[in-house]
Amino acid sequence: MAVPGYYELYRRSTVGNSLVDALDTMISDGRIEASLAMRVLETFDRVVAETLRDNTQSKLTVKGNLDTYGFCDDVWTFIVKNCQVTVEGNHEGIGHIGGSDGQSTIAVDKLRIVACNSKRSE
Amino acid sequence: MDIDQVVRLIEGLYSPQPSQDVGTIQQELQSIQKSDDGFLLANELLSNIAYSPNVKYFGALTLTVQLSTNVDSYEILWKIFKANLLHLVKFCSQYVKDSSNSASLLIIIKKLMSNLSLIFTNINEWSNVETSGSAITHWNNPVNTVVLMLSHEEQFSSRNWQDTLETDQLIHHLANSPVPYDKLMLFIKTSEFYNKLALMFTEIIVEDLTKFQSKKGTMNKMYEIVHEHLYISTMALINVNLAEWHVSEDILYNCIGAWINYISMARNVSPYGRMDLSEMFDNMINRMCQSTEATDGFYQAEKILGILANVFANDPIIMGHPQREELEVIFLGVSRTGSANSIKNNWMLQYMNYLVTNEMTDDLKELAVCVVDFLLVNTLDMCNKLFTVVSSPKFNGDNLQQYIKVLLQLTNFPLIPVLQEFFSVRMVDFWLDLADCYSNTVAETYTESAPQLATEIFQQVVSIYLPKISLLNKQKAMEAENDDTAMHEFDDFRSAIADLMESLWSILGNDKLTNILITGVGENTLSTDGTSSVDIFEVETMSFLLNTLLTDMNLRESPWICDILDSCEFFVGNILMLFQVGCESSADSIVARTLKLDFVRTGSSLMGTMAGYFQQSPSQLSTCVDALFQGLEKCTIAASPADTQLNDKLEVMIIKTISTLCDACRYEISPYLMQFTTVFKTIMRPDSNVSTFTREKLTRSLGYIIEAQVENGPERQAACMLEILSTIESYVQQALTISELPSEQQRGYLHCMLTCISELGTAMIHSSEEENETFVQRVAEFRNYWKLDPLQISSKVLNLLQLVLSNPAYAKDMAFVEVACLILGKALGLPYENPHFLKYSMKEIMEFLLNHISTTDVALALPYYVYLLEKLIKQYKDQLSPQDFDFLFENFFLQYYQSAILHDPDLLQTTINFVNSVLDSKPGLVVHGAYWTSFLLPEFIKCLSAKERFTIVAVTKFWCKVINNKKYIREDNELTRHQFVLIGQEVVYQTMFGLFHSQRSDLSSYTDLLRTTMAKLPLQTPKWLAAALPAISKNNAAHEKFISKLSVTRGSRAANNVILEWWLSCNALPSL
């Protein structure tokens, strides 16, 4: 049983943006209708959410200065400054140098975390 | 085309080996389906008994196509509605009479039902459309209509299922006639197939309604009708099936699942979406408890638990409190409110026993998921009852103790986690939730006994999980499974426990968690007769968790922890033993290799984490470093390719720990400089069997120790550095002369040598956070020394770079250009007072770059040169003039602009970003230069219509900085403003042209530029826009709206929306 309705936030990811651009081109060329494009994006929302839930095992740890935080409409937003982001548990293996053993650390000046409730419909 | 041809095409379409191209067949058939003849065709295909199920299905599909393409009035909808109903009733009737021979009809029946579900929505949602004639304008309950029509089947069959005047009247009459409960029951009891069809129909309707989620805001009327009519019939159907019949029909459970889905969605968007499911859940629970091994092999229980698991995972509050409490008693034998029923819990125990006995691990896992998801619903309530005074007075403390006891037992499920049981794995989430709830509760509301109770409970949780996450269990799990899944799952389990420990630390504190683990690791060691009283697996487990806790602490500033560590005399020894056992253990199988890695990882990580402790108590530091080097030495011996792979990983872990210790304990470790230098000289040899990573990390580690040599003044430091650099120099010269060395190997080796110099440079940068007192006192002495550099160390490095880069192959190799730029730029940007051996003057760096630009491939080297040039300008901006900038721009950019930069978007971006960095640093250098008006402004206007996002981002940033730059002095400001007013029209035109032709995802790149232009030139910009836009797109209404909105818009997001709106309007695209 899947609760219908998924967040649209992944549409703003690189892959989501590329999909929207591709759909725009197809609509402009008259190859698909706008309604089909919307259907594709709805499917995209679902598939990305499910894939991230089911097929990822990495864990990301953030250490830094919490600059701003807020909670509105069941969405947490954090802005963390001068932080170290550690990605671990990437079983596919990150490069040998600097990131052996499935762990790598990235220094980030400003990080924005938007956290939504995965169990809630859109 | 006649009907036979159509039938042949359909058969061809569904044939496994079609004689024609399927695409062509589809096109032909689709054109007929969409045409006005589509309805007649569908009727014919569905009426002729001789046609195959495929052809009939195609008929039903044609009705779907007609519904979505040819319906523009109630009358047409009514016509299709009647045809669909008549065919559905006909096929249902055939199916019920002879189900064994008519099973193939089910797919057609489902399609016709789906069509009717679409009609159900359409009729009811078109409520405001006028109609004439006999068409109905609302439809309450499709299931009732079909039930009634099947009850009047003879009247339709006698008219050969045709749409006649009589059937029209009859359908009109039956469409919204009610079916009382008794009649419905009578109907479904007439035949089990009627029952099945009714369940199937209601399932299809709500599944389709759920799929129409994008329209859900406008479907309020549908929700109301479903709530008032279909819900009542369906609940009657489901409940009677659950309560009275014990057929194991999946259709019943599919129907229940679909309805839960629908209500879960609808109750969030409409008041009519709220529908009570208590009776259904009661019946499900009863039925589950009646399912046993003897009756149905727990088949029904498994199905019902599957549905409940999904409910708890997605929308647990759809189930009411009484049902949840009943389930609690079934799952745990006791509830939080005090109810207890051992009989119902016995069923659960029997079921678990059945799953364990039959080794049904997957089912046991699903049960664990279901139970824990269920428990998670009530964590907050449980936390309140256990620990606070918020709970109601009727709450029974003893009962809750019993409840917790059951949960602890469940966590301590007596099998191997991951491999055989999942309760302990899933319960981590529960304990984590409970711990977080407790920590987040306001302390004033705690009961008197709450802290004591919390400590007792969570200490038990820790004791349960310690043996659970032992690598012994991982070993068993890996041995039992052939793939890596078990290993990864077990690692995830361990990580989850590590997270849990972090949360528990805030409750148990160091006293009851960290110290216990430290004591656990360090209380015993090998006895004198050599027999071990230490369980190495236990040490590993505790070290693993301890590492998680200590990582978040600054041990240097935690004397109480250091005291505990000091008091455990075997602590460091046992960590070393763990590490050494890992290094020396065999690696003859995948399992052995994995465990070896785990042991070394845990041991070495903990040693690294304890760096702060070694700063306070350095007595055992040298033993640790010795052991690490011995481990490193073992990594150089490899008997097989698998060993090499393993050794690479071990080597990286060990050298990282060495580097961490040398960084943190540089002063404590400084007496060992000689030994480190000896090791350095050995591993730097070309024939040494270590990785480049190890060489580089060790050089940096050595650098840390040299950096700490401040007692004997800069001379001592310089002497050490000279020794290191001379070693590198001699190996470089040696490598350059050995012609038989394979070129790739030589290249890698030489590159590594240069990288080592860069690493040494990094290590020698003083951290302002950790100032050494002696150094602070003597800083002027160090600064003067390195200014004079009597040993000519910086020249030595520069000469070495020149030597390597004099080889044309290396001069054109970007890895070498990169490392050379890194070395030269290492000390650029350091404060004046910080001494460094790699501080080069502007002249030295410029000479180096100008020498090499002619021998290298500029197209590839430019980004590295720009890195250096940017740092150089920042460092020496006060000494530079606009003429210097012109010289620099001409020699590094202008000369190559037409030949290389212009055609390469990456280089173009690099060039623009370089100018941007100067505008950020000292804009006067560029705006008063000769190339500003003659080259930069006209050329960068053209770039505004670039296609590549990174070019657009860079160039819009450039124009923003031109218009609005805080670093401008008054002269710069006046000059650029005057210049921009002259070219503003062209800039705005190119911006809007680029924006119009860009992709949706690139639009935001233009926002800041448009906002800045409008803000800084509010009078001119609307005019420029008004002149530019008609030449770009002929949509004057959109242009006017855009200009007026943009001129009053504040904020980036709002401006983004205004731009998007204009772009969509001009490109005729939907908002998506």
Interface residues (C-beta under 8 A of the other chain):
Chain A: M1 A2 V3 P4 G5 N17 S18 V20 D21 L23 D24 I27 S28 A34 A37 M38 L41 E42 Q57 K59 E88 G89 H91 H96 I97 G98 S100 D101 K119 S121
Chain B: T210 K211 Q213 S214 G257 I260 N261 S264 M265 N268 I307 N310 V311 A313 N314 D315 D484 H488 D491 D492 S495 L597 R601 D648 K649 V652 M653 K656 S691 T692 F693 Q999 R1000 S1001 N1067 A1068 L1069 P1070 L1072
